[in-house]
Amino acid sequence: MVIGVLTSLDEQGTPLVAWDGQAAMPCRTLVQLHAFHVGESVALQFERRDPTRPLVMGVVQVQGRNADT
């Protein structure tokens, strides 16, 4: 598992994530992501261990934040 950042949602609502100095790239997700999640840390796995196919497993919860996620 890798911790990345949700950098944005594109016009179609597709999430874009960045991690470990990688440029932001589109990804799939197992959880609903909204504009208020942009900038939050997300837990990532990679489909078939392919780093070009990130998959958001969830939003990292921080004490006192993320109450609605």
N, C-alpha and C positions, 0 to 999 in steps of 0.2 A: 504494500500500500504506500502511496505517496500523498503528501499534503500539497495541494495547489491552491490557486485563487480563482474564483469566478470573476473574470474580468468584464464580461458584458453578456447581454443577450442580443442576438441579431434581430433583424426585422421580423423573422418568422418565429422568434422565441427560442431559437437554438442557443444553448449556452456555449460560451467560449471560456476556456480555462488556460492558465499558464502555470508552470511548475519548474523548479530547478533551472531557471534562466531560459527556458524554452519560450518561443513566441506563442502568444495565445492561439489556440486552435479550437475548432468546433468539437463538440463531444456529445455523447448520449448520456442519459441520466436515469437513475432508478427512483429519484425523488423529484417532486415538483420544485422548480426554482422560479423565483420572481425577481423583479427589478430590485427589491429591497435586499436581496442576497448578494448583489454585485459588491465586490470588495471583500466578501467573507471567504474564509478558508474552507476548502472542500476536500473530502477524502476521495482519492482516485484509485482505481484499478485500471488495468489495460486489457482489452479484449484480446485473447490469445497471446498475451504478453507482448503485444505490438504497441510500442510507444506512440504510434500515429493514430491509435484508436482508444483515447481515454474514455473512461466511464465514471461518472460521478456516483459515488456510493452514498453520500450524505453530506450535510453541512456540519462542520465542526462546531460543537456547542461550547460557548464560553460563558462562565458563570456571570449572571447579570445581563447577558445579551442573548439573542436568538430565541426569545421567549415564544415567538409565534411560529417557529420552525419545527 
